[in-house]
C-alpha cells in the first residue's frame, strides 16, 4: 500500500536548459512557496538555479 500523508514528489527543472535533473519530496502543508535551489546540472555542467515543477506520481 502507498503511504498516506502530506508529502508529494516534485521535479526540479534547470532554469537555463529546462531538463529535469532531480526528484524530491515536499511537505505541501508546511512549505507553501515554490522551491528554488542551486544544484548541479549534468547537461550544462555547472551549478544552476533549479525550480519546482508539477507534481510527479
N, C-alpha and C positions, 0 to 999 in steps of 0.2 A: 504494500500500500504506500501511497505517496504521503509525504509529510504534510501536515496541516499547519498553517501559520501565516505570518505576515511577511515573510521573506520571499522575494521574487528574483528571478535571474534576468540580468540585463547585459547587453553587449556594450563594449567600449569601442568607438569608432575614431580613427585618426582624423584630426581636423584638416590635414593637408591632402592626404591621398584617399580618404574615405574607405579604408579597409578595416574590417572588424578584426581586432587583434586579441582582445581579452573578453572573457565572460566572467562576471562577478555577481554576487548576490547582494541584494539591498533590502533593508527593512523599510517597507513603504509607510509604516506608521510613524517612525521617528525621523526619517530623512525625507523631507518633502521637496527640497530643491534638487535640480538636476546635478548629477555628479560630473565634475571636470577634474581629471588627473593628468599629470605629466608623466607619461610612460614611454618606454622604448618601442618604436615602430620598426618591425622587421623589413618592411617594404622600403621605407625612407632611410633606414639605417642610422637613425638618430632619435633623440628624445623629442617628442611632440606632445601637444595637448590632445587628450582623448576625451570625447564627450559621450554621455549616456545616450543609448538608442532605445528602441522599443523593447517591450518585454519579450523574452525568449521562453519557449516551453521546454 
